[in-house]
Amino acid sequence: MQRPAITVIGHAGSGFFTPLNPFNPLPPSSLAGLQRALARGADGVEIDVRLSRDSVPFIYHDPTLNSMSTGEGCVSQYTAAELETLAYRGGLVYDLFHDEHLMRLQTVLEALPHGPNAPIIHLDLHEDDNCAAATSPSRSPVLVRALARLLRTSSLPPERLLILSMNKKTVVALRQQLPAVPLGLEITKDFEKGLQTAIQQKVQAVVVSKDVITPERSGRARAAGFQVIVFGGRSPKAVARLVSCRPDAIEVDNVPELLAQLGRRLPQE
């Protein structure tokens, strides 16, 4: 039986801090984590994007800086210059293996390969803000405009990009600002509602959690005209289940395991 042609995307680069299966000491969405995923043979990487206080797109995964950096509070409370002084912290064992700092999205994109070797890049917009007052207006429109300014001056080809959001209004704004860039709607809970929203918003892809995807749902989304992307999967069993759903791409937490299961040769690091 022929293996499915699945695009391998490093989820937050090389995944998240993990002690085993495999050991990963690199922070999620850090430059070293992204570069390591590509060095291991990934076709591309998924990058988590947040907005600084002075409206600069930064890469950082978690809702608060306390969880894995030397900062406190939220990305939204710091200027870009202040964020660049913060180091990642995963704990004593992890921190022996890296010296990563928070970075602007622009800095990271410039550091990744360009030209014919440019990787596929999924930009996952994190629009939640745990430090904002409940009555504060959403900063999503500001994030969209800042991202559009950055990508318009980038040499990255639009067809190698995918911008992900869970917010319908953000999808509409992105289509207006960046009409040539493919868009994806993230589905983490209610698949039926998410699929209908994706149809209404006419996005190019649905990005489905490992806990939500099934072979039947993957087939339905593809029949509706969407590129099907799933995210997660670290253990051999979990990765095998995602492969069995026959998506178009997997944002995986264990790049070598997925490559091995797809019968792709691992490059030498």
C-alpha positions as CSV (number, residue, x, y, z in Angstrom):
1,M,0.0,0.0,0.0
2,Q,1.4,3.4,-1.0
3,R,2.1,5.7,1.9
4,P,0.2,9.0,2.0
5,A,2.1,12.1,0.8
6,I,2.1,14.1,4.0
7,T,4.0,17.4,4.5
8,V,6.0,17.4,7.7
9,I,5.8,20.6,9.7
10,G,7.7,21.0,13.0
11,H,5.1,22.1,15.6
12,A,6.5,25.2,17.2
13,G,9.8,24.0,15.6
14,S,11.0,21.0,17.4
15,G,8.0,20.8,19.7
16,F,7.9,21.6,23.4
17,F,10.1,21.0,26.4
18,T,9.9,17.2,26.9
19,P,12.0,14.9,29.1
20,L,11.5,11.8,27.0
21,N,10.2,10.5,23.7
22,P,12.2,12.4,22.5
23,F,14.2,14.6,24.9
24,N,13.7,18.2,23.7
25,P,15.5,21.0,25.6
26,L,14.7,23.7,23.1
27,P,11.9,26.2,23.8
28,P,8.8,26.1,21.5
29,S,9.0,28.6,18.6
30,S,12.6,29.6,19.5
31,L,15.0,30.1,16.6
32,A,17.1,27.1,17.6
33,G,14.0,24.9,17.8
34,L,12.9,26.0,14.4
35,Q,16.3,25.5,12.9
36,R,16.7,22.0,14.4
37,A,13.4,20.9,13.0
38,L,14.5,22.0,9.5
39,A,17.9,20.4,10.0
40,R,16.2,17.1,10.8
41,G,14.3,17.1,7.6
42,A,11.0,18.9,8.2
43,D,9.4,20.6,5.2
44,G,8.5,23.6,7.2
45,V,7.8,24.9,10.7
46,E,4.8,26.3,12.6
47,I,5.6,29.5,14.5
48,D,3.5,31.1,17.3
49,V,3.0,34.9,17.0
50,R,2.0,37.4,19.7
51,L,2.0,41.2,19.7
52,S,4.2,43.4,21.8
53,R,3.0,46.5,23.6
54,D,4.4,48.7,20.8
55,S,2.7,46.5,18.1
56,V,5.7,44.4,17.0
57,P,5.0,40.7,16.1
58,F,7.0,38.5,18.4
59,I,7.3,34.7,18.6
60,Y,6.2,33.2,21.9
61,H,3.8,30.3,22.6
62,D,2.5,30.5,26.1
63,P,-0.2,32.9,27.5
64,T,2.3,34.3,30.1
65,L,6.0,34.9,30.2
66,N,6.2,33.4,33.7
67,S,5.8,29.9,32.3
68,M,9.1,29.7,30.3
69,S,11.0,32.9,30.4
70,T,12.7,35.4,32.7
71,G,9.8,37.8,32.3
72,E,6.5,38.1,34.1
73,G,3.1,38.9,32.9
74,C,2.3,38.9,29.1
75,V,4.0,39.7,25.9
76,S,1.5,42.6,25.4
77,Q,2.9,44.4,28.5
78,Y,6.5,44.7,27.1
79,T,8.0,46.7,24.3
80,A,9.9,44.9,21.6
81,A,13.2,46.1,23.0
82,E,12.3,44.9,26.4
83,L,11.2,41.5,25.1
84,E,14.5,41.0,23.3
85,T,16.3,41.1,26.7
86,L,14.3,38.1,28.1
87,A,15.8,34.6,28.1
88,Y,13.9,31.4,27.8
89,R,13.8,29.3,30.9
90,G,12.6,25.7,30.9
91,G,14.3,24.5,34.1
92,L,17.8,23.5,35.1
93,V,18.1,20.4,32.9
94,Y,16.7,22.0,29.8
95,D,18.6,25.2,30.2
96,L,22.0,23.4,30.1
97,F,21.3,22.8,26.4
98,H,20.2,26.2,25.1
99,D,20.8,29.9,25.3
100,E,17.7,31.2,23.6
101,H,16.1,34.6,23.9
102,L,12.7,35.9,22.7
103,M,12.9,37.3,19.2
104,R,10.9,39.5,16.8
105,L,9.1,37.5,14.1
106,Q,11.1,39.6,11.5
107,T,14.4,38.5,13.0
108,V,13.4,34.8,12.9
109,L,12.1,35.0,9.3
110,E,15.3,36.6,8.1
111,A,17.3,33.9,9.8
112,L,15.5,31.0,8.1
113,P,16.4,29.8,4.6
114,H,15.2,31.8,1.6
115,G,15.1,31.3,-2.1
116,P,14.4,27.8,-3.5
117,N,15.2,26.2,-0.1
118,A,12.7,28.4,1.7
119,P,10.6,26.2,4.2
120,I,6.9,26.2,4.4
121,I,5.9,28.5,7.3
122,H,2.7,28.3,9.3
123,L,2.1,31.5,11.4
124,D,-0.2,30.7,14.3
125,L,-1.7,33.9,15.6
126,H,-2.1,33.9,19.4
127,E,-4.7,36.6,20.0
128,D,-5.5,35.8,23.6
129,D,-4.2,38.2,26.3
130,N,-4.4,37.1,29.9
131,C,-3.2,40.5,31.1
132,A,-5.8,42.6,29.3
133,A,-8.9,43.9,31.1
134,A,-12.1,42.3,30.1
135,T,-13.3,45.6,28.7
136,S,-10.2,46.2,26.6
137,P,-10.7,46.2,22.9
138,S,-9.2,43.3,20.9
139,R,-5.7,44.0,19.5
140,S,-6.3,41.5,16.7
141,P,-6.7,44.3,14.0
142,V,-3.4,45.8,15.1
143,L,-1.7,42.4,14.9
144,V,-3.1,41.9,11.4
145,R,-1.8,45.3,10.2
146,A,1.6,44.8,11.7
147,L,1.9,41.3,10.2
148,A,0.8,42.6,6.8
149,R,3.4,45.3,6.9
150,L,6.1,42.8,7.7
151,L,5.1,40.2,5.1
152,R,4.7,42.8,2.3
153,T,8.4,43.6,2.7
154,S,9.5,40.0,3.1
155,S,11.0,37.9,0.3
156,L,9.1,34.8,1.4
157,P,6.8,33.6,-1.4
158,P,3.1,33.8,-0.4
159,E,2.6,30.2,-1.5
160,R,5.0,29.0,1.1
161,L,3.0,30.7,3.9
162,L,-0.1,29.8,5.8
163,I,-1.6,32.1,8.5
164,L,-3.7,30.4,11.1
165,S,-6.4,32.0,13.3
166,M,-9.4,30.9,15.4
167,N,-11.1,34.3,15.0
168,K,-13.5,34.9,12.1
169,K,-13.0,38.6,12.2
170,T,-9.2,38.1,12.0
171,V,-9.7,35.9,8.9
172,V,-11.7,38.6,7.2
173,A,-9.1,41.2,8.0
174,L,-6.2,39.0,6.8
175,R,-7.9,38.4,3.5
176,Q,-8.3,42.2,3.0
177,Q,-4.7,42.9,4.0
178,L,-2.9,39.9,2.5
179,P,-5.1,38.5,-0.3
180,A,-2.3,36.4,-1.8
181,V,-1.5,34.5,1.4
182,P,-3.4,31.3,2.2
183,L,-5.4,31.2,5.4
184,G,-6.3,28.5,7.8
185,L,-9.0,28.2,10.5
186,E,-7.9,26.3,13.6
187,I,-10.4,23.8,15.0
188,T,-9.7,22.6,18.6
189,K,-13.1,21.6,19.9
190,D,-16.4,21.5,17.9
191,F,-15.5,20.0,14.5
192,E,-18.9,20.5,13.0
193,K,-19.1,24.2,13.9
194,G,-15.5,24.7,12.9
195,L,-16.0,23.1,9.5
196,Q,-19.1,25.2,8.8
197,T,-17.2,28.4,9.8
198,A,-14.3,27.4,7.4
199,I,-16.8,27.0,4.6
200,Q,-18.4,30.3,5.3
201,Q,-15.1,32.1,5.6
202,K,-13.7,30.4,2.4
203,V,-10.3,29.7,3.9
204,Q,-7.8,27.4,2.2
205,A,-7.1,25.1,5.1
206,V,-8.5,23.7,8.3
207,V,-6.0,23.0,11.1
208,V,-7.4,20.4,13.5
209,S,-6.2,19.3,16.9
210,K,-5.0,15.7,17.3
211,D,-7.8,15.1,19.8
212,V,-10.5,16.1,17.3
213,I,-9.3,14.7,14.0
214,T,-10.5,11.3,12.7
215,P,-10.1,9.6,9.3
216,E,-13.8,10.4,8.6
217,R,-13.5,14.0,9.5
218,S,-10.3,14.4,7.5
219,G,-12.1,13.0,4.4
220,R,-15.1,15.3,4.9
221,A,-12.9,18.4,5.2
222,R,-10.9,17.4,2.1
223,A,-14.2,16.7,0.2
224,A,-15.2,20.3,1.1
225,G,-12.1,21.6,-0.7
226,F,-9.8,22.2,2.3
227,Q,-6.2,21.4,2.8
228,V,-6.3,19.3,6.0
229,I,-3.6,19.9,8.6
230,V,-3.4,18.3,12.0
231,F,-1.3,19.3,15.0
232,G,0.3,17.3,17.8
233,G,1.7,13.8,18.1
234,R,4.9,12.9,19.9
235,S,4.9,9.2,20.7
236,P,5.1,6.6,17.9
237,K,1.5,5.5,18.7
238,A,0.2,9.1,18.5
239,V,2.0,9.9,15.3
240,A,0.8,6.7,13.7
241,R,-2.8,7.6,14.5
242,L,-2.4,11.0,12.9
243,V,-0.8,9.4,9.8
244,S,-3.8,7.0,9.6
245,C,-6.1,10.1,9.3
246,R,-4.4,10.9,5.9
247,P,-4.1,14.6,6.3
248,D,-2.2,16.8,3.9
249,A,0.2,18.0,6.6
250,I,1.0,17.3,10.2
251,E,2.4,19.9,12.6
252,V,4.2,17.3,14.6
253,D,6.0,17.4,18.0
254,N,8.4,14.6,17.0
255,V,9.8,15.3,13.5
256,P,12.2,12.2,13.3
257,E,9.4,9.8,14.3
258,L,7.0,11.2,11.6
259,L,9.7,11.1,9.0
260,A,10.5,7.5,9.9
261,Q,6.9,6.4,9.7
262,L,6.6,8.0,6.3
263,G,9.6,6.1,5.1
264,R,11.6,9.3,4.6
265,R,15.4,9.2,5.2
266,L,16.6,11.3,8.1
267,P,19.4,13.7,7.2
268,Q,22.6,13.9,9.3
269,E,22.4,16.8,11.8
